[in-house]
């Protein structure tokens, strides 16, 4: 028998099942907690920190903290929202996220979560890193400018595709995505556009080729409804293709 | 041409010696780096094939550790210890001078491949004058004279093994001993006592002693051991955290040099209590010079029946210890990152809970304790609970080893019962005119003079053992900047606030240091620091902003002096940014400047 319990999120009581993290329980109950590196299909990661919540007076990432009976979770206070906004701004200035020139614009979870938190500008000083673009694969392009190091592609390629096409190298601010092939190029790897790893990127870092702007701006995933209602971009990959 | 791997006998032998075990990847990489001065592509291919890992995975591991390189370093790879206390001893000038003599730029191998000169975070030699690592081995007391000799040895291509022996002397510099350093144990007394009292009886003793972890967090040792003992599994492990990376800390170095029997006995005691058969000493790469001596001690203990099969002749009391060497990553002092590293991976801290006591090394129950904690545990078992409890305060029993460095007459090791005041330490080590004490390293706290009466104890000023002294002549900004850069270098890069926030914070500290920051920037620094403290994945991120916040909070006068008068200052110098345009256009008139 599955054990359950109760937690409160912003005053609303919801039930959880044994093994649930806070975000598992919240999303099932229709309580949106902003997130980027979390995807319910994969093991919790806890790196983007966007899902931070306040639990019994302390902060924790909702995607890694196991729900326990009686927990009081604050999800939508102004101070939590501000911290999320600041974390998102950090992600924006760390890479090169030029929304107006990005094919993913309107269907990008980073952009959608930023709108949700009322982020109006990147605020911090831009890093303007010099990164490359890998267009060596016939069906997929990788724009490293937009990678936010959520490791969803790393996890998908490992857990689902069993190919281990991706890994993270470097350390600290020099951390970066690397590709497992003799040349380090995607075209030389055994990556395929049908891989799970091709369909989990929450930003415009891993993009299909040959279908630019199929969906006009204004009719894209997050154009009419916010991410809190639409949910993850990865969950809509089927509709898109 | 087939894509046949160019098999390298050295790597082949290494793989055989390590059973192609992917868990030993880092140990293999360390050996390859040492042999070739970098990790050649063919070695990565060979390791990947034999260990059934991807090249990208290995590339990721190489890319994580500061002592591993994918391009050749010089045949002589010289690294200057780069802690603030090293700066204060003149390390930067000496490094510049050595670079000039050898004709190299920092970090860039000389064109003939002979030498690289670079900097590295604190090597744990703050009491030994300026120190360097040459091909991983520590050279101390580097001064003008030694720089000349070193440059000469490099030019004449004299192997490091043939350099003057006195270059490699590392002295203990123990200036104050208390009970722990006075007592002579480690010859099996603790293990005999364990036999007499039984595992539960001994665990009760450790509990009664009140021993708390010396790594800094102060968790009760007996509780940790009990949790681990109670966790059911087919294997348990004991790990000694000798990754003494906190800048300004070197007391574990001294324990490993002169009290290693006691360290190993503490680990064996723990193994006997929790039921572990295998232990690891995770030795920071900077202490590579200690490895051979530690291996000898382990061999002696095996001969004496204090380690290995049937310890003390008791059937089934089997335990052995292996030394793993780190490769330049401060984060591996965090216990779950250390375990990842021990498993041959990138040292990224794990999600906790579960904690290592239930899910540690190879996902088995594991005790990770600091060198000093194991030493104290062995002493308690040998000399009794009262011997230990008599010292210190109610909440912090026993003694604490302090690594004292910076502006004082006698930098070195000082052992005190917990509860001693900061001022007492300053008096004993010959520090006068002190402006501030940085307690517990870069991640610790800056103590201003009005707080020198406070006590060193878990319940007051906690410390992992680092005690760095700054006199009135010092510019505290130099320290804060050094630490801010240190954390940028050492962030593992996993979580957003530490990875990005740390860099933003460092840039703002530089801006303030150069008197270009506005009040708005100071508010920004406080906000970023608070965000890092509240939202980071691990202790590195939550403590990294401490030095900056301490400066802002405790030294408002210093901040005022450095503030620009404007309410807003851009992040870059507008006029300086136009320099290239001025050069291209050949203009330098008033209209070509923005002031």
Interface residues (C-beta under 8 A of the other chain):
Chain A: X44 X46 X47 X48 X49 X50 X52 X59 X61 X64 X66 X83 X86 X87 X90 X91 X93 X94 X124 X125 X127 X149 X164 X165 X166 X167 X168 X169 X170 X171 X172 X173 X174 X175 X178 X179 X180 X181 X182
Chain B: X3 X54 X55 X56 X57 X59 X60 X62 X63 X64 X65 X66 X329 X346 X351 X353 X488 X489 X490 X491 X492 X493 X494 X495 X496 X497 X499 X500 X501 X502 X503 X504 X507 X527 X528 X531 X534 X535 X536 X537 X571
